Amino acid sequence: MKLSRLGSWVAIALCIASFTVGAATPTQSTKTDKRISHEALQRFGQSLEAVRQLYVDDVSDEEILAHAVRGMLQGLDPHSTYLDEKDLKGLMTHTKGEFTGVGMEVTMKDGIIIVVSPIDDSPAYKAGVKPGDMIVRINGKAVRSMSLSQAVMIMRGKAGTKVNITVVRAGEKKPLNLTLTRAKIELKSVRSKLIEQHYGYIRISNFGDKTNTAARAALKQLQQDSKNQLYGIVLDLRNNPGGLLKASVEISDIFLDANAVGHDKKVVFTKGRVKSMRMEGKVDEPDLTGGVPVVVLINGGSASASEIVAGALQDHKRAVVMGVRSFGKGSVQTVLPLRDKKTALKLTTARYYTPSGRSIQAKGIEPDVVVEALNIPKDAKPEQNFLVRESALNGRLEAEKTVGKGKPDPALQQDSKLIQDLLEKNDDTAAKKQNLYEDYQLHRAVSLLKVMHTTKAFGGKKEG
């Protein structure tokens, strides 16, 4: 795995970077001097003085300015934000693989907290929180009066303490009141199992510091358990909200052969207004799976780094992507520590693109084979699954024109009906009696792997 910057500045992650904002930084990004007008400064000064003198409670200048910075960033897009000392510590802890809270990835739309996905085995997951749930109250207080970071901090707290959330869910006639007991969330990002002796299942729930090592260990274990007769792999990225860019490149490298891939060996590349924010992630290893067929599962909760992996394997025609359209978060956030080194800005600094040049921002990854979840009503249309995606968020970044001409494999899309027919003919009815069939999308993924293995169709390991 190779991760390099096209400019001189170096960062380590999609969400975390080391950079200090100083007086010289604006000169990198602006060719002309865009001075703030005298009128604009007057408006700010008058507003500041009004709050100082007339607001119902006494508020310190430090608090007022923190609110001003927070509001400035929230007005840019849904992912840029101001991190106070507590926020910054929480974010750093989260990326290291553990934190205390309820365990869910959230965003905000129209003053409502939207669940992108619950974290596997977290209090939120166990309480039945689902992607697309709309949180309208926390401990009885309306979230419309809170910023996203404020709401997140309220839901975090000491392990063993409780928090109540009021949830509006599509299909429910009245709001749901859920009481969650906070716990230490250990982000075990990789789980795996062997299905029917020859098919590997690797579930990645987020991308952190330890994901690459855990995924490689899981693959090695599956190869051993199958006695080196692994016929195919399901890579499950459903409800994976993303994480570190470095980890997404490393995971892609497991399945791609550096000596065989096109697109200049790219996994992902970014484009930002500042040259130093431009980056390329490349493959530099052989395919560790031995070239076995791969099916990647995605859904509306698959975002950011998980979309990078799905898009890379799709562009390189290494895997069949199955499920429903992903979330569509194709932007890079960089954490910029401020001079006090206690606070920071999390600022959107670039858009990322798949190897062929596709922009995912507000578009998402379109699966090669569309398979809805089993509990979706039969009369519901694909876009009526009620999941909130990036494209629905206020203030979202618009997608720039696609750099390249890459699209999902047209042969796979055109042969979607053929794939479905093959699945029906090769359907293993015995699996319906097992827990596997309770997860309909996983069942269809394994069925497709069987077709790919037996017919050598749609990719997979070639025998010569």
N, C-alpha and C positions, 0 to 999 in steps of 0.2 A: 504494500500500500504506500502510495506516494502522495503527500499533501504539500503543495507548494503555492507560494504567493507570486503573482505576476509583478507586484511592486516590491517596495523595500520593507513594508511593515509586515510583521508576522503575528498571526493569532493561532489559537489552539483549538477552537471549537465554534460550532454554529451559534452557541449562546454565550460562551465565555471567552473573553480575550483580555490581553494585558495591554493597556493603553492609558496614558494619563492625559486628560484634556487640559491643555495649557493655552497660553495666549497665541501661540504660533499656529495652532491647528487649522483655523479657518482659511489661512492662505493656501492650504493644499487643495481646497475644494472650490474656491471661487476665483474666477478670472477677473471679475470686476468687483469693485468695492461697493457692496450693497449696504449703505448706511441706513440706520433706523431714522425715520423722519422725526423732526422735532414734535410734530403733532402726536405721533404714536407714543413718544416718550412722555408727553404731557398727559395723555390718557392713562398711561400706566401709573404715573405719579399721583394723579388725582384719585385713581381707584385705590391705590395703596393708602393714601391719606384718609379716604372715606372709611375704609375698613378699620384703620387705626382709631378713628375718632367716634364712629357711629355704630360699629358692629355691637350686637347685644352682649357679647362676652369680650373680655380683654384677650387679645391674641398678640403674641410676640412677633417682632419683625422676622425672626428666623422661621417661625411657622408660616407666616404669610408668604415669604419668598419660596419656601419649600412647596406650598400649594401652587404658586405661580409656575414653578418649573414643572411640577407634575402635570398641571393643566396644559402647558405648552407642548409636552411630549404626547399626551393623550390625544391632542388635536391632530397629530400627524397621521397615526394609523393605530390599529388595535394592539400592536405588539410593542410599540415604543413606550417606555415608562421611566419614571424616576425611582431609584432605589435608595431608600434611607438606610441607615446602619443596620436595622433589623432585617429589612428586605434583602440586603446584599448578603448578609450572613446566611439567610435562609436559602438563597439561590446557590451559593457556593456549596452548602451542605447537600442540597438536592442533587447536584451534578456528581457528587462523590458517592451517591448510591443510597443515602438514607436521610430521613427527616421525620419529624413528628407532626401528625395531622390526620386528615381523613382520607387522603389518597385519591385525588382526581385532578385531571388536567382541565382547566376551564378557560373560557374567553368571555368577552362582553359584547352584547348587541342591544342597542336601544335601552341602556340602563339595566339590562337583565343579564345575570350570569348564566352562560350556556355551558353545559358539560360537553367537552370534546370527547373525553373517555375516562372511565374510572381505572385506577391502577389495579392490576391483578391482585386478588386476595387482600385488598385494603379494606378498611371499614366501609368506605363508600361502595365498593364492589359487593361486599357481603350484605349490605343493606338494600341492594337492588338498584342503586343509581345506574342510569343508562345514558349512553351518548344521546345528546339532543335534549336531555332534561333541562328545564328552565328554572333556575333558582331565583325566587322572587323575594324571599325573606331568609335572614339568618338570625337565629335567636329572637325571632319576632320583629326584627327591624328590617324595613324595606331596603333592598340593595340599591334602589335608584339613587339613594343619597350617598352611596359609597363609590370609590374608585375600585377598579379591579384588584389592585394590590391591597387595598384596605380590606376588601372582602376575603381575599386569600389569607391575610394575616389573622382575621377573626376566626376563620375555620381551623387555623393551626393552633396549637397549644400543647399543654402537658399531656403526656400519655395517661389514659384513664379518665380524663375529663370528657364531658359530653358537649355536643353542639347540636342544635336543632335547625334543620333546613326545611323550608316550604318549597315544594317542587310542583311545577305545572308540567304535565306530560301528555303528549298527544294520545288520544284515545281514552283518557281518564276524564270523568265528568266533573271531578272536583280536585283541588290541589291535594297533594300528598304531604303529610308531615312526617319527616324521617328524623329519628334521633340517632346520631352517630357518636360512637365512643372513640375519641382520638387514640391513636396508637403509633408506635415507632414504625415507620414505613421503610422496610428494607426492600430496595428496588432490585429484586432478583429478576434481572431483565431477560433471562433465557431459561426456558423449560423445554424438555424434549421427551419423546417416547417413540418406541418402535410399534408400528401398526402392521398386523398380519405378517410378521416376521421379516418382511422385506422393504417396508416403506417407512421412511423416517419422517418424523414430525418435529419441527423446531419452531417454537413460539418465542418471538422477541417482543416484549411489552414496552421497552423504551431503549434508548441508546445512551449508555453512560460509559464511564471509564473502564468498567470491567466487562462490557458486553462482548467485545472481540474475543477475549480469552475464554469466556464462558461458552460462546458459540462454537469455537474450535474444539473445545473439550466435548461438547455435546455431539458434534459431528463424529469425532473419533470414537465416542462411546457407541453411537448408532452403528458405525461400521463394524465394531467388535461384536455387538449384540446380534447383528445380522450375519455374522461370520463372513464378512466382506462380500455379502451378496445383497447390497442395497440397490433396489431397483428404481427408487425415486425418492424425492424429498418434497414435503410441503413446508414452505416458509411462511408462517402465519404472522402477518403484520397488522392484523385488524385491531382497531382501537389503540394503535401505537402512536402517541402524540409527538414522537420525535426525540430530540436530544442533541447529542454532540455530533457535529459534522464529521469529525475524525472517525468516530465509530461507524457511521454509515458507509464511509469509504472502505474501512477495514472489512465490514460484513460483505459488501459487494465483492471484494477481492477474494473471498472464500470461494465464490461460485464462478468467477471469471478467470479465463486463461490469458495471461499477459501476452503470450505468444500468438494468440489467435484472434483477439478482439480488434475491432476497427475503431473509428472515431478517435484516433490518436490515443487509444488506451484510456480515454476519459471515463470517469464515473460521474463526475459533476464538475461544473465550473460556475463561477459567479461573475456578475457584472455590477459594479458600483460606480457612483459618480466620481469617487476618488480612486485613483489608480491603485493605491495600496490596498484597497478592499477587493481587488480582483484575485481570484484563487482558482487553482485547478486541483482536483483529486484524481489520481491515476492508479491503474492496476499495475502491480509489479511482481505478481506471483502466479504460479500455475493454478489451475482449477483443483482445489483440494477435494472436491467430491468425486473426481474421476469422470466427470461429464455426465452423470446420471440425470434423467429428466427432473425438472424443478417446476412446481406450481407455487406461485406467490398469491396469498390471500390478502385482499385489502377491502376496506369499507370506508364509510364516511368519517370514521374516527381515526383513520390512518393519515398522519400529517407530517410535514416537514421532513426529518431525516428518513422516516419510513417511506416517504414518497421518492426520495433520492434513490433508495435501494430498488424499489419497484420499477422506477423509471429507467435506471441503469440496466437492470436485467432484461427489461422489455426492449430497450433500444438495441442492446447487443444480441437480441433474439436468444437469450440464454434460458428464459423461463416464460411460461404462460402465466399471465396475470389474470386472476379470477376474483370475482366478487362484484362490488359496486364502486362507483366513482369515489375517489379519495377526497380528503378535505380541501386541498388546494392551497396550502401555505408554502409559497415559493420564495420567501424572503429570509434574509439572514439578519439576525440580531447580534450586535456586538456590545459587550459590557465594557463601558469606558469609565474606569475609576476617576473620581474627581480629586482635586489637589489635597483634600483632607484625608484621602485614602480610606474613608469610612463610608462614603456614599458614592453612588455611581449613576450613570445613565445607561439604560438598556435601549439602544438606538438601532433602528433598521438601517443598515448600511449597504445592502446589496440585494439583488435578486439572484436566485440560482436557476440553473438550466440542466436538463438531462444531457447525456453525451451527444445526442444528435442536435441539440440546440432548442429543445422544447422548453417553453416557460410553463411552470406549474401554477404560478401565482393566480389565484381565483379561478383556476380551471380544474386542477387535480389531475390524477392519473386515470385514464379510461381503461377499464379492464379489457383484455382480449376476449374473455368469456364472461358475460354477465350472469351472475347467480345471486339472486336475492336470498336473504335469510328466510328460513322456513316459516317464521311467524309473521311475515309480511302478508297482509290480506291479498287474496287472489286478484281482486279488482283494483288494487292500488297500482298506479303507474310508477316507473322507476324513480321519478323525481318527487314522489309523494311519500317518501320514507321519513320525512320530518326531521332529518338530521340537518343541523345548521352547519354550513360550510363557509370557508373564507369569503367566497363571493357574496355572501349575505351580510357581511359585517360592515357597519358604517365606518367610513374613513379608511377602508382597505386600500392597499396599493393596487393600482391597475396593472394588468399584465402587459409587458412590452411585447412588441411583435416578436414572434418566434425567430431565433437567430438562424436555425437550420430548417431543414425540411422534414425532419424526423417525425414519424407518427407511430402509433401502435402498429405492429406487424399486420399489413393489409391482408396477407394470406390467412392469418389466423382469424381476423375479423370477418373476412369473406366466408371462411369455412366454419364459422361459429355454429351454423345449423348442423354441419357434418359432425362437428365435435359432440354436439348434443345428441345426435343420432347414435354415435359410437358409444356415448355414455349409457344411453338407454339399453343398447344391445349387450353391453358388457357390465351392466349393473349387477352388483353382488347382493342378492336379496338376503343373504345371511347377515350382512352388515346391518341391515335394518333392525335386527333383533339385539344389536349391541348398542352401547352408549355412543358409538361413532355416529350413528344416524341421528342422534339428538342434535348434533351440530351438522346441519344440512350442508352448509358450504364446505366443511371439511370432508364430509362424505363424498361430495361431488369432486373435490380435489383429488382424493385418493382414487376414485373411479377413473378420473382422467389420467393419472399417473399409470394405472394399469393398462389403459389404452396406449399410452405413449411407449410403455415398455414392450408390450406384445407386438405392436404394429410398427414401432420405430418411427411413428408419425410425429410431426410437429416438434422436431428437435430430439434431444436426448443423446445418449451415448451411441456412437456408430461403431459397428464391429467390422473389421476388415480381414 
